[in-house]
Each structure stands twice: as structure tokens, then as C-alpha cells.
Amino acid sequence: MHQKLNPITEWHNVDQRTFEHEILPIQQPAVMRGLVGDWPIVEKSQQDDQSVVDFLKSYAGKHSAFTVVGQPEIQGAFSYADDLSGVNFKSVQAELAPTLDQLLAMRTQSAPHAIAIQAADVETVFPGMRDTHPMALLPASVKPTMWISNRALVAPHYDADLNIAAVVAGRRRFTLFPPEQVANLYVGPMLNSPGGVPISLVNLCAPDLTRFPRFEIALDNAQQAELAPGDAIYMPAAWWHAVEALEDLNILINYWWGGQVENGLSPNASMMHSMMSMARLPAAQREAWRALFDYFVFHQTGDPVDHLPPALHDVTTQMSADQRATVLAYLRERLT
């Protein structure tokens, strides 16, 4: 894809106050240049790939991690299978040290397999590393995960949580689409999705605008940035994002937080439940439920608590602990 897209707003010298009071409130993506430039692994990345791998292996020991492997013909584009019945890669639990060595060895191959270690819990598989790589913008309760790959493309998808992603080796290109562009992204099935959420069927690097003509509208509304080691990006929840890993060795550490999850309930789970219960109702009934959702959930037509006593405990206001337990028990019973 050669189209020049709108740039993501860049910030420099971001501290916690700037992040909390200037970046978060505007609910827009933000590139934070040099945010983790002083991390030891970033310093290793300025030397060479071997130094980075040796650094990680000093922490990894014999730990293993969830790893996906694709044949050379997918050219690093992890996605659905052609018939959408599954995915175009295999998943394994692979020991980290040999996988890292394999990534180094594959750099000379003209058509390598695509290999990606995905969402590795840093505290578990690289014990002690978190202590020397602090994320100053977030509380310590937010845990980091690591992503390691050769050249790869992850299709546009969304996260249910807020996300800070820090590039620590290699370069990555991020292309983001606002949530309201969902209808122009040609989203694939949910149950066979490569990463637990549906992804776009469009190949970002070579979009077929004959097959997917509305994707051109999505591109007009997209934002894009390329990040080098030490740079980080903030992505608001529900923003669609595609990620291209541009080097033979690419490493990213990310942090998810802020999603409202309780006893298995989450916005994403609620959406799936609503799809199952309402998406195929007659149009008039769907419109009726839209009005209720707009009022009670999205507060688009007024605040449903304005006329209620402030101290009242209810689902529409603030439930007591006993009420929450009762409602959750009711939902569990209904769902089973």
C-alpha cells in the first residue's frame, strides 16, 4: 500500500501527568517518541540482533511461550484461512531460547516461515526483567506482555482495553482506524478469528479495492505512524489497528488496562451476547432495543439517573455489593 495516510499525533518527553491529563482525555491515538529509550533492551537493540537475543535468553531460561508459525507463502500475514473456517497458521507452545535462535538463523532465508511469539507474560517467561524495564505511565498492577517476530503483518483488529505498546527492537508500522469505520473494514468471523477478536479480511499491504471498495473510505480516515526502538504508542479501546513488523527481528512490549471486567462480564462479551439475542430480530424490534440501549447504556438521549434520588442503589445508578452479587448470579443463571 503506497497511499499516504494521516499521521498519528506525536508527543515528546511524555510523563505521567502529561499522559493522564493531556493524552488520555482526548481519546485519540498518540505516538510517544523515546518513551522507553532508556530501557536496557532498547540499548541492546542499538547494537545488533544477537545482543538483543542474548539479553532475552539471559532471562528466559527454559521457559516456553505461545507461538504461531505460518508457511512462507503467507508472507508474514497472519489471518484467516482462505475459506474462513480457521486460520492460516499453526499454534504451538515453544521453548523461548531455541525459537529466538531460530529467528536469528532465518534472517538469511529468502522465503522464511513466519514466526511470532505472542502475548508472552513478561513476569512469567522473563522473570526479573520487569524490574529493570518500568512503565512510568501506569500503575504497577498493569502487567506487560511481549511480542517477538520476524517480518509479519497483523490485520486490523481491536482491543477491548486501553493499550500502550512500546517498540524495543526492530521497527513497526501502526495503522489505526476509528471504531466507527468498522463497516468499511470487511470484518471476518468471530469464532474462527486468529486472536480472539475478529479481524479485517483486507490485506493492508495490498488492498483489493475491487472486492472491498469501502476500504478506501476507511483509509481516508486512518492514521499511521512508524515506530523505532524506544518509541511507544497509546491506542484507545475499540480502535482498529494493523501492525506491521518491518525487520527480521522485532520485539514489542505492551500493556492492557482499563477494561471493565467482572466475573467474566466485559463490553466485548456483552456485544457478543447482544448479537446472539438481538441481531436477527425484525427491524422494528431492533430499533426499539436501540432506543433502550441508547438511553440506559450509551446515555445518548439523556441521563437515566437524573430524576432518581442520588442515594438510590440500582443498576442504573450505583449498586450495593449485595445487589451486584444478585445481578451477577441472575445473569449466570440465565446464561446457563
N, C-alpha and C positions, 0 to 999 in steps of 0.2 A: 504494500500500500504506500503510495507516494504522496497522497493528499496531505497538505499541511493543516494540522488541527489547532484549535485554540490552545494556548499554553495554560498549564496549571499555575496558579499564583505561587510565587516563590517568596519564602521568608528566610531571613538570615539571623543568626545569633538568637535563636528562639530559646527562651527559658520557660519555666513552669507558669509564671504569671502571664507571659505573652500567649502561651498556648491556651490557658484556661479562660482568659478574658478577651482575647482578640481573635484567636483562630477558631475555637470551638463554637462560639456564639453565632458565627455567620453560616455554619453548616455547609461549607464548601471544601473541596479538596485543597490541600496545602502541601507544597514541597518545602521541606525544611533542610536547607543546604548545610552540610557539615555538622548536623546534629550529633552524630556519634563518631566524629572524625578522630577522637582521642581514644577510641576503644582499641585494645591490643590486637584484635583480629583484623581490624582495618589497617593498622600499621603493618601487619604481616602481608596484607594484600598488596601493599605498595612495593613489596619485594618481588615475589613471584608466587605462582600457584603451589609449588612444592612447599614453600614456607607456610602457606595457609593450611594445607593438608596436614603437615607435620604438627602444626599448632592444634588443630582439632583432634588429631589422633592422640595427643598427649592427655586429652580429657576423656576421650571416648572409651578407651579400654576395649572390652569385648561386647559392648552394648550393641543392640540392633535397633532398627527403626523401620517404619512403614515406608516401602519404596515401590515406585511404579516404573515399569520398563516397557518401552514401545519399540516396535520394529523400525529399522532405518527408513522404511517407506513413509512413515507418518511425519517424518522431518521435524520431529520435536513437538508436533501439535497434538497434545493430549486432548481427546474429545470422545464423542460417541462413536460406536461402530457405524458403518455405512447404513445399516438397516435400523439403527436407533434401538436395537434390542439389548445393547450392552455398551461396552467401551472398547476403544481401540488399543488397549494396553493391558498388561498383566500386573497384579499387585502381589508383592512378596514381603516377608519380614527378613531384612537383610542385615548382616553384621556391618557396622559402620566402617571400620578401618579398611577391610578389603574393597568395599564399594568406593570409598574415596580414592584408593589406589587405582581402581578400575577407571574412574573418571579421568584421572591424570593420564593413564595409558591410552585412552581413547582419543586424546587430543589430536593425534596424528592421522586418525582414520578419516577417509573422505566421506564415508556414509555411516556414521556410528549409530548404535542404538540410542534411543532417548532414555535417560535415566534421571529420576528425580526422587530424592528423599524428601518426604512431605510431612510437615507439621510435627517434627520431632520435638518432644518436650525437652527443652534445654536442661532443666534441673535433673531429669532422669537419665538422659543419654550423654550429657556432657557435664557431669557433676562438678561443681565448683566454678564453672565458667561464668555463671550469672553474677557471682560476687565481684568479678573484675570487669563486668560489662553492664553497669547500671543504666536503667532508663529513667532519666531525671524528670521526665514529664508526667510519670504515672506512679501511683502508689505501689508498694512492694507486693501487694496482693495480686497484681496483674502479672501473669506468668508469660514468659517468652516461648515461642516456638521457632524452629529453624527449618529452612527450606534450602536444599542443595541440589543443583542440577548442572547438566551441560546445556547446550543451546536448546531452548524449549519455548513453547507458546501455550499459555493457559487462556482459554477463550473467555469472553466476557461473562462474568458471574457476579453474584452479590454476597455480602456478608450480613448476617443478622446483627452483628455487633459493630461498634466503632473499631477502627483498626489503625495502628501505626506500624508501618513496615520500614525497616532500616536495611539498606543495602550495605553489606560488609565485604563482599568480594565480587568481582565482575561488574557488569552493568545491566540494568533492567530498564525497560521502557514500559511505562504505565499509561494505559488509555482508559479514561473514565467516562461513563455516561450517566446522566441524572436518572433517578428512578422512573421519572415519567416517560423515559424513552423505551420502556420495556416493550411496547407494542411494535417498535421498529427494530428489535434485536433478533426476532425469529428464534424464540426460546425453545429448546428441546424438552423432552420428557423429564419429569422429576424423579421417578423411581429408578431410572437407569442412568442417572446423572453421574459424571465422573467424580464429583467431590461432595455429594450430599445435597447440593442445590443445583437447579437447572442452569445450563449454560447456553450461550448463543450458538446456533448452528453455523454462523458465518465465520469463515476463516479471515481473521482481521488482516493478515498479510496479503491475501489475495481475494478480496470480497467479490462474490459473484452477484453483481447488481442486477443481472437479468433474472436470476432466481430469487434474489432478496432485494427488491427495488427500494423498500422503505429504509433499508440500512443506510442509504445515503443521507436521509434525514437525521438518523442517529449520529452519523459522522459530523454533520453540521453542528450538532450540539455537544460533541465530545470535547474532552480536554486531555492533553497529553504532555508527558514530561519524561526525560531520560535521567536516570539517577546513577551516580557513580558511588564507589565505596565511601562511606561516611555520611551520605545523604539519606534522608528519610521522607516518607510521605504519610500524611494523615488522610484517611478515607472515611467519610461519614457512613453510617449504616445504610444499607439498601442501595448504595451507589454501585452500579455495574462497573466492573473493572477487568480489563485484559492485561496480562503481564507477559512480556517477552524477556526471556533470559538471553542475553546477547553475546556471551562469551563461552569458552569451552568449560569454564568452571565459574559458577555463580552461586553466591550464598546470601541469603536474606534472613533476618530475624524479625518476627512480627509479634504484635501484642493486640489481643482482642479484649475488649471490655465494654461495659455499659449496656449490654443486652439484658432485658428484664426477663429472667428465667427463674421459675419457682416450681418445684415438683414436676418438672417436665413440661411446664407451660412456657411458651415463648411466642413472640409475634409470628415467627415462621410456622410453628406448629398450629397456631390459630388460623393462619391463612390456609394451610392445607385442610384443616377441619372444615373451614368455611367453603372451600372449593368442593369438598365431598358433599356437604349438606345443602348448598345453595346454587352452585354454578349451573346446574341443569334444570332449575325451576323455570316455570314460564316467565316471560319477560316482565309481566306486571308484578309478579311476586318478587322478582329480583329487585325491581325498582322500589318496592315497599321496604324490603330489607335494607336497601341502600340508604333510604331516609333514616331508618333506625340507627344504622351504623354511623352515618354522618353526625347524628345527634349524640348518641351515647359513647361512641368510641373516638371519633375524629373531631368532635366539637366544632363542626363546620357551620351549624345552624343555631348556635347558642351554647351556653354552658349549662349542662343538665343539673348543676347543683345550685344555681343562682337563687332559686326560690325555696331551697331547703335550709333548715336550721344548721348553722355551722358545726354544731356538736354532734349531729346525727351520724351514726355509724351505718354505712350501707355500701353496696357495691359501687354506687355512683359517687360516693364521697370517699371516705376512708374506713375500711373495715377494721373491726377489732380482730385480735388474734383468733378468738373462738370463731368468729364469722368466716375468716379466711379458711380455717380448717374445715368448717362445714361446707363451704362452697367448693373447695378442692375435693372433698370426699364426694360431693354430689356429681362433680364433673367426672371423677374417676369411675363412679358407678355408671354414669351414662355412657362413657366411652367403652366400658367392658360389657 
